């Protein structure tokens, strides 16, 4: 089994020099990285959207705190 595998590898290394240049680069190097890049870009956009949502939530919390402070200030004047 080991000898047949070694012979098969030696035979396979000679002709696929043409195929390894074209097929492996076109299919492995061009198709999959583009998909990975698109997925990464989509993930980055989603992360940016999440960050924007978090910022909006923080702004809303600040507004609520300001309203509470105003109410506290108004109460002593009424008393």
PyMOL Python script that loads the backbone (N, CA, C, O; Angstrom):
from pymol import cmd

cmd.read_pdbstr("""\
ATOM      1  N   UNK A   1       0.836  -1.205   0.000  1.00  0.00           N
ATOM      2  CA  UNK A   1       0.000   0.000   0.000  1.00  0.00           C
ATOM      3  C   UNK A   1       0.873   1.258   0.000  1.00  0.00           C
ATOM      4  O   UNK A   1       0.585   2.216  -0.717  1.00  0.00           O
ATOM      5  N   UNK A   2       1.931   1.250   0.801  1.00  0.00           N
ATOM      6  CA  UNK A   2       2.785   2.441   0.846  1.00  0.00           C
ATOM      7  C   UNK A   2       3.501   2.655  -0.489  1.00  0.00           C
ATOM      8  O   UNK A   2       3.624   3.784  -0.963  1.00  0.00           O
ATOM      9  N   UNK A   3       3.970   1.559  -1.086  1.00  0.00           N
ATOM     10  CA  UNK A   3       4.682   1.692  -2.365  1.00  0.00           C
ATOM     11  C   UNK A   3       3.731   2.186  -3.448  1.00  0.00           C
ATOM     12  O   UNK A   3       4.090   3.059  -4.238  1.00  0.00           O
ATOM     13  N   UNK A   4       2.533   1.640  -3.487  1.00  0.00           N
ATOM     14  CA  UNK A   4       1.590   2.059  -4.525  1.00  0.00           C
ATOM     15  C   UNK A   4       1.209   3.525  -4.332  1.00  0.00           C
ATOM     16  O   UNK A   4       1.037   4.257  -5.308  1.00  0.00           O
ATOM     17  N   UNK A   5       1.079   3.950  -3.093  1.00  0.00           N
ATOM     18  CA  UNK A   5       0.742   5.352  -2.838  1.00  0.00           C
ATOM     19  C   UNK A   5       1.883   6.257  -3.272  1.00  0.00           C
ATOM     20  O   UNK A   5       1.645   7.317  -3.849  1.00  0.00           O
ATOM     21  N   UNK A   6       3.121   5.854  -3.001  1.00  0.00           N
ATOM     22  CA  UNK A   6       4.267   6.677  -3.390  1.00  0.00           C
ATOM     23  C   UNK A   6       4.375   6.751  -4.906  1.00  0.00           C
ATOM     24  O   UNK A   6       4.638   7.819  -5.460  1.00  0.00           O
ATOM     25  N   UNK A   7       4.173   5.617  -5.579  1.00  0.00           N
ATOM     26  CA  UNK A   7       4.240   5.617  -7.048  1.00  0.00           C
ATOM     27  C   UNK A   7       3.117   6.479  -7.607  1.00  0.00           C
ATOM     28  O   UNK A   7       3.315   7.221  -8.569  1.00  0.00           O
ATOM     29  N   UNK A   8       1.941   6.378  -7.002  1.00  0.00           N
ATOM     30  CA  UNK A   8       0.804   7.168  -7.484  1.00  0.00           C
ATOM     31  C   UNK A   8       1.087   8.659  -7.304  1.00  0.00           C
ATOM     32  O   UNK A   8       0.743   9.465  -8.169  1.00  0.00           O
ATOM     33  N   UNK A   9       1.709   9.025  -6.191  1.00  0.00           N
ATOM     34  CA  UNK A   9       2.048  10.433  -5.979  1.00  0.00           C
ATOM     35  C   UNK A   9       3.092  10.895  -6.996  1.00  0.00           C
ATOM     36  O   UNK A   9       2.995  11.995  -7.540  1.00  0.00           O
ATOM     37  N   UNK A  10       4.094  10.042  -7.249  1.00  0.00           N
ATOM     38  CA  UNK A  10       5.119  10.421  -8.226  1.00  0.00           C
ATOM     39  C   UNK A  10       4.498  10.574  -9.606  1.00  0.00           C
ATOM     40  O   UNK A  10       4.845  11.500 -10.339  1.00  0.00           O
ATOM     41  N   UNK A  11       3.589   9.686  -9.970  1.00  0.00           N
ATOM     42  CA  UNK A  11       2.931   9.798 -11.269  1.00  0.00           C
ATOM     43  C   UNK A  11       2.019  11.022 -11.293  1.00  0.00           C
ATOM     44  O   UNK A  11       1.889  11.686 -12.321  1.00  0.00           O
ATOM     45  N   UNK A  12       1.403  11.310 -10.182  1.00  0.00           N
ATOM     46  CA  UNK A  12       0.454  12.424 -10.149  1.00  0.00           C
ATOM     47  C   UNK A  12       1.183  13.764 -10.166  1.00  0.00           C
ATOM     48  O   UNK A  12       0.633  14.761 -10.633  1.00  0.00           O
ATOM     49  N   UNK A  13       2.405  13.796  -9.666  1.00  0.00           N
ATOM     50  CA  UNK A  13       3.136  15.061  -9.631  1.00  0.00           C
ATOM     51  C   UNK A  13       3.590  15.496 -11.018  1.00  0.00           C
ATOM     52  O   UNK A  13       3.803  16.688 -11.240  1.00  0.00           O
ATOM     53  N   UNK A  14       3.746  14.561 -11.963  1.00  0.00           N
ATOM     54  CA  UNK A  14       4.295  14.954 -13.272  1.00  0.00           C
ATOM     55  C   UNK A  14       3.244  15.637 -14.145  1.00  0.00           C
ATOM     56  O   UNK A  14       3.485  16.777 -14.542  1.00  0.00           O
ATOM     57  N   UNK A  15       2.080  15.027 -14.482  1.00  0.00           N
ATOM     58  CA  UNK A  15       1.155  15.722 -15.372  1.00  0.00           C
ATOM     59  C   UNK A  15       0.451  16.926 -14.753  1.00  0.00           C
ATOM     60  O   UNK A  15       0.258  17.918 -15.456  1.00  0.00           O
ATOM     61  N   UNK A  16       0.055  16.901 -13.475  1.00  0.00           N
ATOM     62  CA  UNK A  16      -0.774  18.003 -12.982  1.00  0.00           C
ATOM     63  C   UNK A  16      -0.045  19.328 -12.828  1.00  0.00           C
ATOM     64  O   UNK A  16      -0.593  20.251 -12.224  1.00  0.00           O
ATOM     65  N   UNK A  17       1.164  19.456 -13.349  1.00  0.00           N
ATOM     66  CA  UNK A  17       1.801  20.777 -13.295  1.00  0.00           C
ATOM     67  C   UNK A  17       0.965  21.779 -14.076  1.00  0.00           C
ATOM     68  O   UNK A  17       0.860  22.944 -13.690  1.00  0.00           O
ATOM     69  N   UNK A  18       0.369  21.326 -15.175  1.00  0.00           N
ATOM     70  CA  UNK A  18      -0.509  22.209 -15.960  1.00  0.00           C
ATOM     71  C   UNK A  18      -1.803  22.448 -15.193  1.00  0.00           C
ATOM     72  O   UNK A  18      -2.300  23.572 -15.133  1.00  0.00           O
ATOM     73  N   UNK A  19      -2.350  21.375 -14.603  1.00  0.00           N
ATOM     74  CA  UNK A  19      -3.633  21.507 -13.924  1.00  0.00           C
ATOM     75  C   UNK A  19      -3.493  22.301 -12.628  1.00  0.00           C
ATOM     76  O   UNK A  19      -4.370  23.089 -12.276  1.00  0.00           O
ATOM     77  N   UNK A  20      -2.377  22.086 -11.919  1.00  0.00           N
ATOM     78  CA  UNK A  20      -2.208  22.803 -10.652  1.00  0.00           C
ATOM     79  C   UNK A  20      -2.088  24.300 -10.910  1.00  0.00           C
ATOM     80  O   UNK A  20      -2.465  25.107 -10.060  1.00  0.00           O
ATOM     81  N   UNK A  21      -1.565  24.680 -12.082  1.00  0.00           N
ATOM     82  CA  UNK A  21      -1.445  26.103 -12.387  1.00  0.00           C
ATOM     83  C   UNK A  21      -2.791  26.725 -12.682  1.00  0.00           C
ATOM     84  O   UNK A  21      -3.053  27.862 -12.289  1.00  0.00           O
ATOM     85  N   UNK A  22      -3.661  25.978 -13.381  1.00  0.00           N
ATOM     86  CA  UNK A  22      -4.927  26.580 -13.813  1.00  0.00           C
ATOM     87  C   UNK A  22      -6.063  26.242 -12.857  1.00  0.00           C
ATOM     88  O   UNK A  22      -6.701  27.131 -12.294  1.00  0.00           O
ATOM     89  N   UNK A  23      -6.310  24.923 -12.678  1.00  0.00           N
ATOM     90  CA  UNK A  23      -7.523  24.538 -11.959  1.00  0.00           C
ATOM     91  C   UNK A  23      -7.443  24.957 -10.490  1.00  0.00           C
ATOM     92  O   UNK A  23      -8.395  25.520  -9.950  1.00  0.00           O
ATOM     93  N   UNK A  24      -6.300  24.679  -9.842  1.00  0.00           N
ATOM     94  CA  UNK A  24      -6.224  24.969  -8.410  1.00  0.00           C
ATOM     95  C   UNK A  24      -6.291  26.472  -8.169  1.00  0.00           C
ATOM     96  O   UNK A  24      -6.892  26.916  -7.191  1.00  0.00           O
ATOM     97  N   UNK A  25      -5.674  27.264  -9.060  1.00  0.00           N
ATOM     98  CA  UNK A  25      -5.702  28.710  -8.842  1.00  0.00           C
ATOM     99  C   UNK A  25      -7.079  29.282  -9.151  1.00  0.00           C
ATOM    100  O   UNK A  25      -7.556  30.180  -8.456  1.00  0.00           O
ATOM    101  N   UNK A  26      -7.715  28.761 -10.196  1.00  0.00           N
ATOM    102  CA  UNK A  26      -9.018  29.330 -10.546  1.00  0.00           C
ATOM    103  C   UNK A  26     -10.072  28.938  -9.520  1.00  0.00           C
ATOM    104  O   UNK A  26     -10.886  29.763  -9.106  1.00  0.00           O
ATOM    105  N   UNK A  27     -10.048  27.660  -9.110  1.00  0.00           N
ATOM    106  CA  UNK A  27     -11.113  27.206  -8.225  1.00  0.00           C
ATOM    107  C   UNK A  27     -10.792  27.501  -6.760  1.00  0.00           C
ATOM    108  O   UNK A  27     -11.629  28.037  -6.033  1.00  0.00           O
ATOM    109  N   UNK A  28      -9.576  27.150  -6.327  1.00  0.00           N
ATOM    110  CA  UNK A  28      -9.245  27.308  -4.907  1.00  0.00           C
ATOM    111  C   UNK A  28      -8.917  28.759  -4.567  1.00  0.00           C
ATOM    112  O   UNK A  28      -9.405  29.307  -3.579  1.00  0.00           O
ATOM    113  N   UNK A  29      -8.092  29.360  -5.394  1.00  0.00           N
ATOM    114  CA  UNK A  29      -7.558  30.669  -5.017  1.00  0.00           C
ATOM    115  C   UNK A  29      -8.500  31.807  -5.376  1.00  0.00           C
ATOM    116  O   UNK A  29      -8.456  32.857  -4.734  1.00  0.00           O
ATOM    117  N   UNK A  30      -9.360  31.631  -6.395  1.00  0.00           N
ATOM    118  CA  UNK A  30     -10.207  32.748  -6.808  1.00  0.00           C
ATOM    119  C   UNK A  30     -11.626  32.631  -6.259  1.00  0.00           C
ATOM    120  O   UNK A  30     -12.192  33.616  -5.784  1.00  0.00           O
ATOM    121  N   UNK A  31     -12.201  31.435  -6.323  1.00  0.00           N
ATOM    122  CA  UNK A  31     -13.614  31.340  -5.964  1.00  0.00           C
ATOM    123  C   UNK A  31     -13.816  31.423  -4.454  1.00  0.00           C
ATOM    124  O   UNK A  31     -14.620  32.224  -3.975  1.00  0.00           O
ATOM    125  N   UNK A  32     -13.084  30.591  -3.701  1.00  0.00           N
ATOM    126  CA  UNK A  32     -13.359  30.568  -2.264  1.00  0.00           C
ATOM    127  C   UNK A  32     -12.968  31.866  -1.560  1.00  0.00           C
ATOM    128  O   UNK A  32     -13.726  32.310  -0.696  1.00  0.00           O
ATOM    129  N   UNK A  33     -11.832  32.507  -1.871  1.00  0.00           N
ATOM    130  CA  UNK A  33     -11.506  33.723  -1.116  1.00  0.00           C
ATOM    131  C   UNK A  33     -12.508  34.839  -1.367  1.00  0.00           C
ATOM    132  O   UNK A  33     -12.768  35.646  -0.475  1.00  0.00           O
ATOM    133  N   UNK A  34     -13.076  34.897  -2.574  1.00  0.00           N
ATOM    134  CA  UNK A  34     -14.076  35.924  -2.823  1.00  0.00           C
ATOM    135  C   UNK A  34     -15.280  35.706  -1.914  1.00  0.00           C
ATOM    136  O   UNK A  34     -15.826  36.655  -1.351  1.00  0.00           O
ATOM    137  N   UNK A  35     -15.684  34.452  -1.779  1.00  0.00           N
ATOM    138  CA  UNK A  35     -16.811  34.172  -0.890  1.00  0.00           C
ATOM    139  C   UNK A  35     -16.446  34.550   0.540  1.00  0.00           C
ATOM    140  O   UNK A  35     -17.254  35.143   1.254  1.00  0.00           O
ATOM    141  N   UNK A  36     -15.237  34.208   0.957  1.00  0.00           N
ATOM    142  CA  UNK A  36     -14.829  34.540   2.320  1.00  0.00           C
ATOM    143  C   UNK A  36     -14.784  36.050   2.510  1.00  0.00           C
ATOM    144  O   UNK A  36     -15.202  36.555   3.551  1.00  0.00           O
ATOM    145  N   UNK A  37     -14.280  36.775   1.515  1.00  0.00           N
ATOM    146  CA  UNK A  37     -14.216  38.229   1.639  1.00  0.00           C
ATOM    147  C   UNK A  37     -15.615  38.816   1.723  1.00  0.00           C
ATOM    148  O   UNK A  37     -15.861  39.720   2.521  1.00  0.00           O
ATOM    149  N   UNK A  38     -16.536  38.311   0.905  1.00  0.00           N
ATOM    150  CA  UNK A  38     -17.901  38.820   0.956  1.00  0.00           C
ATOM    151  C   UNK A  38     -18.505  38.550   2.325  1.00  0.00           C
ATOM    152  O   UNK A  38     -19.164  39.417   2.899  1.00  0.00           O
ATOM    153  N   UNK A  39     -18.280  37.346   2.850  1.00  0.00           N
ATOM    154  CA  UNK A  39     -18.811  37.036   4.171  1.00  0.00           C
ATOM    155  C   UNK A  39     -18.202  37.954   5.222  1.00  0.00           C
ATOM    156  O   UNK A  39     -18.909  38.435   6.108  1.00  0.00           O
ATOM    157  N   UNK A  40     -16.907  38.200   5.135  1.00  0.00           N
ATOM    158  CA  UNK A  40     -16.269  39.084   6.108  1.00  0.00           C
ATOM    159  C   UNK A  40     -16.837  40.492   5.998  1.00  0.00           C
ATOM    160  O   UNK A  40     -17.086  41.138   7.016  1.00  0.00           O
ATOM    161  N   UNK A  41     -17.047  40.979   4.766  1.00  0.00           N
ATOM    162  CA  UNK A  41     -17.595  42.317   4.599  1.00  0.00           C
ATOM    163  C   UNK A  41     -18.996  42.384   5.187  1.00  0.00           C
ATOM    164  O   UNK A  41     -19.342  43.359   5.855  1.00  0.00           O
ATOM    165  N   UNK A  42     -19.805  41.358   4.944  1.00  0.00           N
ATOM    166  CA  UNK A  42     -21.147  41.354   5.502  1.00  0.00           C
ATOM    167  C   UNK A  42     -21.087  41.348   7.025  1.00  0.00           C
ATOM    168  O   UNK A  42     -21.850  42.060   7.678  1.00  0.00           O
ATOM    169  N   UNK A  43     -20.201  40.561   7.586  1.00  0.00           N
ATOM    170  CA  UNK A  43     -20.075  40.529   9.041  1.00  0.00           C
ATOM    171  C   UNK A  43     -19.641  41.889   9.573  1.00  0.00           C
ATOM    172  O   UNK A  43     -20.140  42.337  10.605  1.00  0.00           O
ATOM    173  N   UNK A  44     -18.718  42.549   8.881  1.00  0.00           N
ATOM    174  CA  UNK A  44     -18.283  43.862   9.334  1.00  0.00           C
ATOM    175  C   UNK A  44     -19.438  44.853   9.270  1.00  0.00           C
ATOM    176  O   UNK A  44     -19.602  45.667  10.178  1.00  0.00           O
ATOM    177  N   UNK A  45     -20.239  44.795   8.212  1.00  0.00           N
ATOM    178  CA  UNK A  45     -21.373  45.700   8.113  1.00  0.00           C
ATOM    179  C   UNK A  45     -22.353  45.425   9.244  1.00  0.00           C
ATOM    180  O   UNK A  45     -22.883  46.358   9.847  1.00  0.00           O
ATOM    181  N   UNK A  46     -22.596  44.161   9.532  1.00  0.00           N
ATOM    182  CA  UNK A  46     -23.500  43.832  10.622  1.00  0.00           C
ATOM    183  C   UNK A  46     -22.944  44.356  11.946  1.00  0.00           C
ATOM    184  O   UNK A  46     -23.697  44.881  12.766  1.00  0.00           O
ATOM    185  N   UNK A  47     -21.657  44.220  12.159  1.00  0.00           N
ATOM    186  CA  UNK A  47     -21.061  44.727  13.393  1.00  0.00           C
ATOM    187  C   UNK A  47     -21.210  46.240  13.465  1.00  0.00           C
ATOM    188  O   UNK A  47     -21.498  46.779  14.534  1.00  0.00           O
ATOM    189  N   UNK A  48     -21.020  46.937  12.342  1.00  0.00           N
ATOM    190  CA  UNK A  48     -21.181  48.385  12.341  1.00  0.00           C
ATOM    191  C   UNK A  48     -22.615  48.746  12.696  1.00  0.00           C
ATOM    192  O   UNK A  48     -22.844  49.670  13.477  1.00  0.00           O
ATOM    193  N   UNK A  49     -23.579  48.034  12.135  1.00  0.00           N
ATOM    194  CA  UNK A  49     -24.973  48.312  12.444  1.00  0.00           C
ATOM    195  C   UNK A  49     -25.238  48.078  13.928  1.00  0.00           C
ATOM    196  O   UNK A  49     -25.943  48.862  14.563  1.00  0.00           O
ATOM    197  N   UNK A  50     -24.689  47.025  14.471  1.00  0.00           N
ATOM    198  CA  UNK A  50     -24.882  46.758  15.892  1.00  0.00           C
ATOM    199  C   UNK A  50     -24.269  47.874  16.733  1.00  0.00           C
ATOM    200  O   UNK A  50     -24.860  48.289  17.730  1.00  0.00           O
ATOM    201  N   UNK A  51     -23.110  48.359  16.352  1.00  0.00           N
ATOM    202  CA  UNK A  51     -22.492  49.447  17.098  1.00  0.00           C
ATOM    203  C   UNK A  51     -23.358  50.694  17.027  1.00  0.00           C
ATOM    204  O   UNK A  51     -23.514  51.391  18.029  1.00  0.00           O
ATOM    205  N   UNK A  52     -23.925  50.989  15.857  1.00  0.00           N
ATOM    206  CA  UNK A  52     -24.787  52.157  15.736  1.00  0.00           C
ATOM    207  C   UNK A  52     -26.003  51.998  16.643  1.00  0.00           C
ATOM    208  O   UNK A  52     -26.411  52.950  17.307  1.00  0.00           O
ATOM    209  N   UNK A  53     -26.576  50.811  16.673  1.00  0.00           N
ATOM    210  CA  UNK A  53     -27.726  50.586  17.538  1.00  0.00           C
ATOM    211  C   UNK A  53     -27.336  50.789  19.001  1.00  0.00           C
ATOM    212  O   UNK A  53     -28.101  51.375  19.767  1.00  0.00           O
ATOM    213  N   UNK A  54     -26.185  50.323  19.386  1.00  0.00           N
ATOM    214  CA  UNK A  54     -25.744  50.506  20.768  1.00  0.00           C
ATOM    215  C   UNK A  54     -25.573  51.989  21.077  1.00  0.00           C
ATOM    216  O   UNK A  54     -25.932  52.438  22.166  1.00  0.00           O
ATOM    217  N   UNK A  55     -25.035  52.748  20.140  1.00  0.00           N
ATOM    218  CA  UNK A  55     -24.867  54.174  20.371  1.00  0.00           C
ATOM    219  C   UNK A  55     -26.229  54.843  20.537  1.00  0.00           C
ATOM    220  O   UNK A  55     -26.392  55.702  21.403  1.00  0.00           O
ATOM    221  N   UNK A  56     -27.194  54.464  19.726  1.00  0.00           N
ATOM    222  CA  UNK A  56     -28.522  55.042  19.850  1.00  0.00           C
ATOM    223  C   UNK A  56     -29.113  54.711  21.219  1.00  0.00           C
ATOM    224  O   UNK A  56     -29.733  55.568  21.849  1.00  0.00           O
ATOM    225  N   UNK A  57     -28.930  53.499  21.672  1.00  0.00           N
ATOM    226  CA  UNK A  57     -29.444  53.126  22.986  1.00  0.00           C
ATOM    227  C   UNK A  57     -28.774  53.965  24.076  1.00  0.00           C
ATOM    228  O   UNK A  57     -29.439  54.395  25.018  1.00  0.00           O
ATOM    229  N   UNK A  58     -27.498  54.194  23.959  1.00  0.00           N
ATOM    230  CA  UNK A  58     -26.808  55.008  24.956  1.00  0.00           C
ATOM    231  C   UNK A  58     -27.362  56.430  24.943  1.00  0.00           C
ATOM    232  O   UNK A  58     -27.546  57.023  26.006  1.00  0.00           O
ATOM    233  N   UNK A  59     -27.629  56.982  23.777  1.00  0.00           N
ATOM    234  CA  UNK A  59     -28.178  58.327  23.702  1.00  0.00           C
ATOM    235  C   UNK A  59     -29.548  58.368  24.367  1.00  0.00           C
ATOM    236  O   UNK A  59     -29.855  59.320  25.085  1.00  0.00           O
ATOM    237  N   UNK A  60     -30.367  57.361  24.143  1.00  0.00           N
ATOM    238  CA  UNK A  60     -31.679  57.330  24.774  1.00  0.00           C
ATOM    239  C   UNK A  60     -31.538  57.275  26.295  1.00  0.00           C
ATOM    240  O   UNK A  60     -32.287  57.942  27.009  1.00  0.00           O
ATOM    241  N   UNK A  61     -30.606  56.505  26.785  1.00  0.00           N
ATOM    242  CA  UNK A  61     -30.398  56.431  28.228  1.00  0.00           C
ATOM    243  C   UNK A  61     -29.981  57.799  28.775  1.00  0.00           C
ATOM    244  O   UNK A  61     -30.430  58.195  29.850  1.00  0.00           O
ATOM    245  N   UNK A  62     -29.142  58.508  28.058  1.00  0.00           N
ATOM    246  CA  UNK A  62     -28.723  59.825  28.517  1.00  0.00           C
ATOM    247  C   UNK A  62     -29.921  60.767  28.570  1.00  0.00           C
ATOM    248  O   UNK A  62     -30.047  61.550  29.512  1.00  0.00           O
ATOM    249  N   UNK A  63     -30.790  60.703  27.585  1.00  0.00           N
ATOM    250  CA  UNK A  63     -31.967  61.560  27.586  1.00  0.00           C
ATOM    251  C   UNK A  63     -32.848  61.231  28.793  1.00  0.00           C
ATOM    252  O   UNK A  63     -33.371  62.138  29.440  1.00  0.00           O
ATOM    253  N   UNK A  64     -33.012  59.971  29.093  1.00  0.00           N
ATOM    254  CA  UNK A  64     -33.821  59.594  30.245  1.00  0.00           C
ATOM    255  C   UNK A  64     -33.200  60.138  31.534  1.00  0.00           C
ATOM    256  O   UNK A  64     -33.921  60.611  32.413  1.00  0.00           O
ATOM    257  N   UNK A  65     -31.911  60.078  31.650  1.00  0.00           N
ATOM    258  CA  UNK A  65     -31.256  60.601  32.845  1.00  0.00           C
ATOM    259  C   UNK A  65     -31.481  62.107  32.948  1.00  0.00           C
ATOM    260  O   UNK A  65     -31.713  62.621  34.043  1.00  0.00           O
ATOM    261  N   UNK A  66     -31.417  62.810  31.844  1.00  0.00           N
ATOM    262  CA  UNK A  66     -31.634  64.251  31.873  1.00  0.00           C
ATOM    263  C   UNK A  66     -33.061  64.550  32.331  1.00  0.00           C
ATOM    264  O   UNK A  66     -33.274  65.466  33.124  1.00  0.00           O
ATOM    265  N   UNK A  67     -34.024  63.801  31.848  1.00  0.00           N
ATOM    266  CA  UNK A  67     -35.406  64.022  32.254  1.00  0.00           C
ATOM    267  C   UNK A  67     -35.559  63.784  33.756  1.00  0.00           C
ATOM    268  O   UNK A  67     -36.244  64.548  34.437  1.00  0.00           O
ATOM    269  N   UNK A  68     -34.941  62.754  34.263  1.00  0.00           N
ATOM    270  CA  UNK A  68     -35.033  62.478  35.693  1.00  0.00           C
ATOM    271  C   UNK A  68     -34.419  63.628  36.494  1.00  0.00           C
ATOM    272  O   UNK A  68     -34.965  64.019  37.526  1.00  0.00           O
ATOM    273  N   UNK A  69     -33.317  64.161  36.042  1.00  0.00           N
ATOM    274  CA  UNK A  69     -32.691  65.265  36.754  1.00  0.00           C
ATOM    275  C   UNK A  69     -33.610  66.486  36.748  1.00  0.00           C
ATOM    276  O   UNK A  69     -33.721  67.178  37.760  1.00  0.00           O
ATOM    277  N   UNK A  70     -34.255  66.752  35.645  1.00  0.00           N
ATOM    278  CA  UNK A  70     -35.153  67.900  35.575  1.00  0.00           C
ATOM    279  C   UNK A  70     -36.310  67.706  36.554  1.00  0.00           C
ATOM    280  O   UNK A  70     -36.701  68.651  37.240  1.00  0.00           O
ATOM    281  N   UNK A  71     -36.851  66.512  36.625  1.00  0.00           N
ATOM    282  CA  UNK A  71     -37.953  66.261  37.544  1.00  0.00           C
ATOM    283  C   UNK A  71     -37.491  66.467  38.993  1.00  0.00           C
ATOM    284  O   UNK A  71     -38.226  67.032  39.802  1.00  0.00           O
ATOM    285  N   UNK A  72     -36.310  66.022  39.311  1.00  0.00           N
ATOM    286  CA  UNK A  72     -35.814  66.190  40.670  1.00  0.00           C
ATOM    287  C   UNK A  72     -35.636  67.677  40.989  1.00  0.00           C
ATOM    288  O   UNK A  72     -35.890  68.101  42.116  1.00  0.00           O
ATOM    289  N   UNK A  73     -35.211  68.453  40.025  1.00  0.00           N
ATOM    290  CA  UNK A  73     -35.030  69.876  40.273  1.00  0.00           C
ATOM    291  C   UNK A  73     -36.381  70.571  40.447  1.00  0.00           C
ATOM    292  O   UNK A  73     -36.502  71.499  41.246  1.00  0.00           O
ATOM    293  N   UNK A  74     -37.380  70.135  39.716  1.00  0.00           N
ATOM    294  CA  UNK A  74     -38.686  70.783  39.800  1.00  0.00           C
ATOM    295  C   UNK A  74     -39.353  70.481  41.147  1.00  0.00           C
ATOM    296  O   UNK A  74     -40.066  71.328  41.684  1.00  0.00           O
ATOM    297  N   UNK A  75     -39.134  69.315  41.678  1.00  0.00           N
ATOM    298  CA  UNK A  75     -39.802  68.955  42.927  1.00  0.00           C
ATOM    299  C   UNK A  75     -39.418  69.874  44.088  1.00  0.00           C
ATOM    300  O   UNK A  75     -40.312  70.285  44.828  1.00  0.00           O
ATOM    301  N   UNK A  76     -38.164  70.215  44.290  1.00  0.00           N
ATOM    302  CA  UNK A  76     -37.850  71.096  45.424  1.00  0.00           C
ATOM    303  C   UNK A  76     -38.488  72.479  45.255  1.00  0.00           C
ATOM    304  O   UNK A  76     -38.855  73.109  46.247  1.00  0.00           O
ATOM    305  N   UNK A  77     -38.624  72.948  44.040  1.00  0.00           N
ATOM    306  CA  UNK A  77     -39.227  74.261  43.841  1.00  0.00           C
ATOM    307  C   UNK A  77     -40.705  74.216  44.215  1.00  0.00           C
ATOM    308  O   UNK A  77     -41.220  75.171  44.796  1.00  0.00           O
ATOM    309  N   UNK A  78     -41.388  73.134  43.896  1.00  0.00           N
ATOM    310  CA  UNK A  78     -42.805  73.028  44.230  1.00  0.00           C
ATOM    311  C   UNK A  78     -42.986  72.963  45.745  1.00  0.00           C
ATOM    312  O   UNK A  78     -43.934  73.535  46.283  1.00  0.00           O
ATOM    313  N   UNK A  79     -42.092  72.277  46.422  1.00  0.00           N
ATOM    314  CA  UNK A  79     -42.233  72.175  47.871  1.00  0.00           C
ATOM    315  C   UNK A  79     -41.993  73.560  48.481  1.00  0.00           C
ATOM    316  O   UNK A  79     -42.061  73.718  49.700  1.00  0.00           O
TER     317      UNK A  79
END
""", "prot")
cmd.dss("prot")
cmd.show_as("cartoon", "prot")
cmd.util.cbc("prot")
cmd.orient("prot")
